[in-house]
Amino acid sequence: MGDVAIVEAFPNAFLGVLLPDQTFTKILRGKKFDWMYEQVVEVGRFRELLAVIGWDAPDLLQRMDAERDHEKRAAYICLLTAACAASGRAEVVGDAASGWIWLPPAILWAAWAVEAATRNLRMIGA
């Protein structure tokens, strides 16, 4: 077996960094993933993401925007995670001890997420 890449998806984090912090004041307990997915659809963040990674896929975008099934939504986020990694535009976070996760390109992150990442990097001295 040759070299293979394993890309870890963390759907809630993937969606979360795309949303402004004021969005989370409205979040209810339970079903956070589906709620965040709907917020990302509502503000058109999937369209922006596909543009940044260079995917011209209007049919895929239409299906993602219309999807209501939880498992299919999760599969779309796994697909987008892999697409970000394959395009070389993913933001990889984590460490060797606990592992790495692939997130959307940092250029799409909400301000709160950029600030939190910057704070964390300062704390570890990176």
Sequence and secondary structure as in RCSB ss.txt:
>XXXX:A:sequence
MGDVAIVEAFPNAFLGVLLPDQTFTKILRGKKFDWMYEQVVEVGRFRELLAVIGWDAPDLLQRMDAERDHEKRAA
YICLLTAACAASGRAEVVGDAASGWIWLPPAILWAAWAVEAATRNLRMIGA
>XXXX:A:secstr
          HHHHHHTTS GGGGGG  SS HHHHHHHHHHHTTHHHHHHHHHT   HHHHHHHHH   HHHHHH
HHHHHHHHHHHHT  EEEEETTTEEEEES GGGS HHHHHHHHHHHHHHT 
